[in-house]
Amino acid sequence: MKITTIGLDIAKSIFHAYAINHTGRLIRKKQLKRKQLLAYFAKLGPSIVVMEACGGANYWAREFIKQGHQVKLIAPQYVKPFVKGNKNDYNDAQAIAEASQRSSMRFVPIKSVEQQDLQNVHRQRERVKKERTALANQIRGLLAEYGIVIKKGISAIQNELPSIIEDAENDLTVISRELFNELLEEFRAMDDLLEHCDTKIKIANKNNDVCTRLGDVLGIGDITSSALYAAAGDGKDFVNGRHFSAWVGLVPGQHSTGGKPRLLGISKRGNSYLRTLLIHGARAVLRHCEKKNDRFSLWAQALLKRRGQNKACVAVANKLARMAWVIMAKGETYRPVV
């Protein structure tokens, strides 16, 4: 019988395929080594290949698409309920195949190489930023051991530490001055690397039409527009703006029973990095809306007075996500509401 769907459990070296027909009946299962995988799938007729959205899944998805297969990715938490019996690779592959048969199943968008390049730059930038913050906190803590207290913030380290090292009247010893000088050099190197990442993102945005159009939206700059494209591409995998904002985790969670709806705080599902950037952008919008009288700013002002800072931030971030989806999926440009 003809194979229609293949659940593929991917790994570093050994892969397990579970092939079923249109009725869900097992046709074939196969264990494959990494070097055998593409050759094996090249011999099969066009099928639906389903994998968990994990490390390496986007690469294999692109390769299978080149061979004429249709590829779907499923979040691991949606596969887990379909696992039967004990945990093993064939059972995992079977669960992936069965989960893909559900009409209500949600699938993960497949990333292009360009999207992955941008995502990698963002991940490097975020790592360097966290390491720089950790280093700044360490410098501040070590200085306190010598009775020297400086203000919080990255700029305080940049501005005050050089003069502290040069000040001969403080309690720093020769060894400690040498140590703090090395820490300052390391801190400056991280600053340069962070700036290098920002430059990469700006150059990529100039060559990308979607990022350029997203950058015109109020509250969305180079970093957020690039992260939006890296995460969602052209946005056409989402039905509408609310679907996209729900994917980011900016809609209320729900816990309803007995016909009584009960809405909770935001679900916080999906891409936490992207959600953080959108909320930071919303804070910037709220900070500058008081002096404006356009419809969007007036709505934000009224929301801020009625619901408070935090809820207003989330609501504005939700609206930014919806506007971003329209720009990505519909090819629109940002038109400020007067």
Secondary structure, DSSP 4 states (H G I P E B T S, - for coil): ----EEEEE--SSEEEEEEE-TT--EEEEEEEEHHHHHHHHHHSPS-EEEEES-TTHHHHHHHHHHTT-EEEEE-HHHHGGG--SS--HHHHHHHHHHHHT-TT--EEPPPPHHHHHHHHHHHHHHHHHHHHHHHHHHHHHHHHTTT----SSHHHHHHHHHHHHH-TTSS--HHHHHHHHHHHHHHHHHHHHHHHHHHHHHHHHHT-HHHHHHTTSTT--HHHHHHHHHHHTTSTTSSSHHHHHHHHT-SEEE--BTTB--EEEE---S-HHHHHHHHHHHHHHHHHSTT--SHHHHHHHHHHHHH-HHHHHHHHHHHHHHHHHHHHHH--------
